[in-house]
Amino acid sequence: MKSSLFFLSVLFTLTTFNSCAQKNKSEEKPPQASQKLSDAELTKYSQATFAEGCFWCTEAVFESVKGVAEAVSGYAGGHTKNPTYEEVCAETTGHAECVTVYYDSSKIDYPTLLKVFFASQDPTQVNGQGPDHGSSYRSIAFYRNDQEKKLIEDYIAQLNASGKYSKPIATEVTPFTVFWKAEDYHQDYIQHHPDDSQYVLYESIPRIKRFQKQYPELIKPDRNFLGK
């Protein structure tokens, strides 16, 4: 009887944060969000688009990096126009949760963004990331020109040859076509909702910390999750 109760307790704990959409109370407070830039201000920056699982985490990862002005959560890689979060989660649109990164190319270059992208996920996981499963959580590096495509492919080849991973890199290399901005409540989710999601506490923040521990020199002091 005791063992059954223990099993049920563990099962309940796991199911409370097994999805990007779960919302429960937590106690950890990540760094506060800065004021969002206007569309006119964003046009001054270079852009890159990446998908690596739940966009809550991806957005916070890139916004913690020096030279990145903004990361906007959205959807790309599919066939449906103006997709909603519910449609994307239903796996009917072909889209993946992703972020468009607005960066100052005089302070950070595209190859460094690729390091951030691959270091902040498990790039060998197929159609999912961590506890999130499905094509909407797949890993994709979107390229805007032939140079970016070559940089992505060369970096993947380098990672595969390095022996760092026991499985091959599963990240898709896909031409960028259109980015659909996600609903407002998804933008800067971790910064705005640190107290209502165990997913953030047990999945997102540990993942951000793992990345920041690898590249501490890239992290903005006011976006450092280490020690929080």
C-alpha positions as a Python dict, from the first residue, in 0.01 Angstrom:
ca = {
    (1, 'M'): (0, 0, 0),
    (2, 'K'): (280, 242, 93),
    (3, 'S'): (464, 169, -231),
    (4, 'S'): (147, 235, -431),
    (5, 'L'): (95, 568, -260),
    (6, 'F'): (459, 662, -326),
    (7, 'F'): (421, 576, -695),
    (8, 'L'): (104, 785, -725),
    (9, 'S'): (278, 1075, -553),
    (10, 'V'): (572, 1065, -796),
    (11, 'L'): (338, 1031, -1094),
    (12, 'F'): (137, 1334, -981),
    (13, 'T'): (452, 1542, -936),
    (14, 'L'): (578, 1456, -1284),
    (15, 'T'): (249, 1533, -1456),
    (16, 'T'): (226, 1880, -1301),
    (17, 'F'): (509, 2015, -1516),
    (18, 'N'): (526, 1786, -1818),
    (19, 'S'): (412, 2045, -2069),
    (20, 'C'): (499, 2395, -2183),
    (21, 'A'): (136, 2492, -2115),
    (22, 'Q'): (115, 2373, -1754),
    (23, 'K'): (57, 2644, -1495),
    (24, 'N'): (125, 2593, -1123),
    (25, 'K'): (285, 2791, -842),
    (26, 'S'): (663, 2814, -805),
    (27, 'E'): (891, 3016, -581),
    (28, 'E'): (1188, 3093, -806),
    (29, 'K'): (1200, 3443, -955),
    (30, 'P'): (1403, 3487, -1274),
    (31, 'P'): (1543, 3826, -1379),
    (32, 'Q'): (1282, 4087, -1463),
    (33, 'A'): (1189, 4157, -1824),
    (34, 'S'): (1309, 4476, -1985),
    (35, 'Q'): (1080, 4701, -2185),
    (36, 'K'): (994, 4557, -2527),
    (37, 'L'): (1125, 4734, -2837),
    (38, 'S'): (883, 4875, -3091),
    (39, 'D'): (852, 4731, -3441),
    (40, 'A'): (1032, 5038, -3576),
    (41, 'E'): (1321, 4989, -3334),
    (42, 'L'): (1348, 4620, -3423),
    (43, 'T'): (1407, 4699, -3791),
    (44, 'K'): (1751, 4831, -3696),
    (45, 'Y'): (1872, 4482, -3603),
    (46, 'S'): (1973, 4165, -3788),
    (47, 'Q'): (1739, 3868, -3754),
    (48, 'A'): (1773, 3496, -3699),
    (49, 'T'): (1501, 3238, -3632),
    (50, 'F'): (1538, 2919, -3429),
    (51, 'A'): (1311, 2644, -3295),
    (52, 'E'): (1423, 2427, -3004),
    (53, 'G'): (1119, 2317, -2804),
    (54, 'C'): (904, 2540, -2587),
    (55, 'F'): (950, 2900, -2696),
    (56, 'W'): (923, 3026, -2337),
    (57, 'C'): (1270, 2886, -2268),
    (58, 'T'): (1420, 2966, -2608),
    (59, 'E'): (1316, 3329, -2577),
    (60, 'A'): (1470, 3365, -2229),
    (61, 'V'): (1793, 3195, -2342),
    (62, 'F'): (1855, 3432, -2632),
    (63, 'E'): (1745, 3744, -2444),
    (64, 'S'): (2009, 3665, -2182),
    (65, 'V'): (2287, 3687, -2444),
    (66, 'K'): (2497, 4001, -2496),
    (67, 'G'): (2426, 4166, -2830),
    (68, 'V'): (2070, 4034, -2851),
    (69, 'A'): (1820, 4318, -2834),
    (70, 'E'): (1503, 4110, -2840),
    (71, 'A'): (1366, 3762, -2895),
    (72, 'V'): (1004, 3727, -3005),
    (73, 'S'): (809, 3403, -2964),
    (74, 'G'): (613, 3270, -3259),
    (75, 'Y'): (555, 2992, -3508),
    (76, 'A'): (729, 2894, -3834),
    (77, 'G'): (803, 2600, -4058),
    (78, 'G'): (444, 2503, -4132),
    (79, 'H'): (168, 2563, -4385),
    (80, 'T'): (-113, 2735, -4194),
    (81, 'K'): (-159, 3112, -4206),
    (82, 'N'): (-208, 3300, -3878),
    (83, 'P'): (-185, 2987, -3662),
    (84, 'T'): (-304, 2993, -3303),
    (85, 'Y'): (-126, 2833, -3010),
    (86, 'E'): (-400, 2572, -2979),
    (87, 'E'): (-372, 2481, -3348),
    (88, 'V'): (6, 2449, -3331),
    (89, 'C'): (-15, 2233, -3017),
    (90, 'A'): (-268, 2010, -3195),
    (91, 'E'): (9, 1930, -3449),
    (92, 'T'): (-214, 2019, -3747),
    (93, 'T'): (-30, 2324, -3882),
    (94, 'G'): (320, 2190, -3948),
    (95, 'H'): (459, 2483, -3750),
    (96, 'A'): (708, 2464, -3464),
    (97, 'E'): (729, 2694, -3166),
    (98, 'C'): (1024, 2922, -3236),
    (99, 'V'): (1174, 3264, -3174),
    (100, 'T'): (1300, 3536, -3402),
    (101, 'V'): (1615, 3685, -3253),
    (102, 'Y'): (1693, 4053, -3315),
    (103, 'Y'): (2065, 4109, -3268),
    (104, 'D'): (2335, 4370, -3311),
    (105, 'S'): (2575, 4215, -3561),
    (106, 'S'): (2852, 4448, -3442),
    (107, 'K'): (2835, 4283, -3098),
    (108, 'I'): (2746, 3921, -3175),
    (109, 'D'): (2773, 3726, -3500),
    (110, 'Y'): (2565, 3447, -3650),
    (111, 'P'): (2814, 3167, -3567),
    (112, 'T'): (2792, 3266, -3199),
    (113, 'L'): (2413, 3253, -3218),
    (114, 'L'): (2448, 2899, -3352),
    (115, 'K'): (2658, 2807, -3046),
    (116, 'V'): (2384, 2946, -2824),
    (117, 'F'): (2117, 2757, -3017),
    (118, 'F'): (2282, 2416, -3002),
    (119, 'A'): (2412, 2455, -2645),
    (120, 'S'): (2069, 2537, -2504),
    (121, 'Q'): (1893, 2216, -2611),
    (122, 'D'): (1939, 1848, -2680),
    (123, 'P'): (1980, 1870, -3059),
    (124, 'T'): (1963, 1490, -3096),
    (125, 'Q'): (1603, 1464, -2972),
    (126, 'V'): (1361, 1401, -3258),
    (127, 'N'): (1026, 1582, -3259),
    (128, 'G'): (1050, 1710, -2907),
    (129, 'Q'): (1258, 1873, -2639),
    (130, 'G'): (1273, 1751, -2283),
    (131, 'P'): (924, 1657, -2164),
    (132, 'D'): (756, 1819, -2467),
    (133, 'H'): (686, 1582, -2754),
    (134, 'G'): (551, 1640, -3102),
    (135, 'S'): (657, 1807, -3427),
    (136, 'S'): (567, 2151, -3289),
    (137, 'Y'): (862, 2112, -3049),
    (138, 'R'): (1116, 1994, -3307),
    (139, 'S'): (1458, 2154, -3347),
    (140, 'I'): (1498, 2376, -3654),
    (141, 'A'): (1767, 2619, -3765),
    (142, 'F'): (1608, 2850, -4022),
    (143, 'Y'): (1845, 3011, -4271),
    (144, 'R'): (1788, 3335, -4460),
    (145, 'N'): (2068, 3298, -4715),
    (146, 'D'): (2322, 3048, -4849),
    (147, 'Q'): (2592, 3167, -4613),
    (148, 'E'): (2377, 3094, -4307),
    (149, 'K'): (2285, 2754, -4450),
    (150, 'K'): (2652, 2663, -4491),
    (151, 'L'): (2736, 2785, -4139),
    (152, 'I'): (2457, 2569, -3994),
    (153, 'E'): (2552, 2260, -4193),
    (154, 'D'): (2922, 2299, -4110),
    (155, 'Y'): (2846, 2338, -3741),
    (156, 'I'): (2622, 2030, -3740),
    (157, 'A'): (2899, 1832, -3911),
    (158, 'Q'): (3144, 1958, -3650),
    (159, 'L'): (2915, 1851, -3365),
    (160, 'N'): (2855, 1508, -3519),
    (161, 'A'): (3229, 1456, -3558),
    (162, 'S'): (3312, 1577, -3208),
    (163, 'G'): (3175, 1275, -3023),
    (164, 'K'): (2991, 1507, -2784),
    (165, 'Y'): (2662, 1331, -2852),
    (166, 'S'): (2587, 960, -2868),
    (167, 'K'): (2324, 1016, -3137),
    (168, 'P'): (2333, 1222, -3457),
    (169, 'I'): (2208, 1581, -3460),
    (170, 'A'): (1837, 1584, -3543),
    (171, 'T'): (1807, 1958, -3605),
    (172, 'E'): (1634, 2043, -3933),
    (173, 'V'): (1801, 2295, -4165),
    (174, 'T'): (1514, 2484, -4325),
    (175, 'P'): (1483, 2797, -4540),
    (176, 'F'): (1304, 3079, -4361),
    (177, 'T'): (977, 3184, -4521),
    (178, 'V'): (740, 3351, -4277),
    (179, 'F'): (724, 3404, -3900),
    (180, 'W'): (391, 3427, -3722),
    (181, 'K'): (413, 3611, -3391),
    (182, 'A'): (265, 3420, -3097),
    (183, 'E'): (-8, 3555, -2875),
    (184, 'D'): (88, 3840, -2641),
    (185, 'Y'): (61, 3626, -2328),
    (186, 'H'): (349, 3407, -2452),
    (187, 'Q'): (593, 3697, -2491),
    (188, 'D'): (855, 3709, -2211),
    (189, 'Y'): (652, 3441, -2035),
    (190, 'I'): (922, 3336, -1790),
    (191, 'Q'): (994, 3692, -1683),
    (192, 'H'): (627, 3785, -1645),
    (193, 'H'): (506, 3459, -1487),
    (194, 'P'): (778, 3326, -1256),
    (195, 'D'): (529, 3224, -988),
    (196, 'D'): (260, 3032, -1172),
    (197, 'S'): (432, 2750, -1359),
    (198, 'Q'): (614, 2445, -1224),
    (199, 'Y'): (718, 2385, -1585),
    (200, 'V'): (920, 2706, -1563),
    (201, 'L'): (1067, 2606, -1227),
    (202, 'Y'): (1160, 2245, -1307),
    (203, 'E'): (1221, 2252, -1683),
    (204, 'S'): (1281, 2601, -1824),
    (205, 'I'): (1506, 2757, -1560),
    (206, 'P'): (1732, 2450, -1520),
    (207, 'R'): (1772, 2439, -1898),
    (208, 'I'): (1864, 2809, -1911),
    (209, 'K'): (2114, 2758, -1629),
    (210, 'R'): (2277, 2464, -1810),
    (211, 'F'): (2332, 2685, -2112),
    (212, 'Q'): (2458, 2985, -1914),
    (213, 'K'): (2705, 2765, -1727),
    (214, 'Q'): (2862, 2666, -2060),
    (215, 'Y'): (2905, 3024, -2189),
    (216, 'P'): (2917, 3261, -1891),
    (217, 'E'): (3111, 3518, -2093),
    (218, 'L'): (2810, 3566, -2324),
    (219, 'I'): (2555, 3641, -2053),
    (220, 'K'): (2416, 3984, -1968),
    (221, 'P'): (2469, 4052, -1593),
    (222, 'D'): (2102, 4143, -1544),
    (223, 'R'): (1987, 3822, -1717),
    (224, 'N'): (2209, 3578, -1531),
    (225, 'F'): (2003, 3290, -1389),
    (226, 'L'): (2301, 3125, -1217),
    (227, 'G'): (2278, 3156, -841),
    (228, 'K'): (1910, 3246, -855),
}
